[in-house]
Amino acid sequence: MSVDFPDESDPDNAEYHDEHGTFIDVLQDDAGAVTGDDRDSQLFRVELDVGETIDLCWRDLRPLIE
């Protein structure tokens, strides 16, 4: 899995764009009720290959390119 912040104005873009990691947990909340998109109700906890752990939404993730 790779991190991809498509919005270059996102403050996390410079720090995390193109980092790789592994899913370690999925967190649930009610954000989908607010946005109208059920996918927004999940945050993916990712352990990056550099050792840092961050929580990301579905928009910020993409599969690794083989």
Secondary structure, 3 states (H helix, E strand, C coil): CEECCCCCCCCCHHHHCCCEEEEEEEEECCHHHHHCCHHHHEEEEEEECCCCEEEECHHHEECCCC
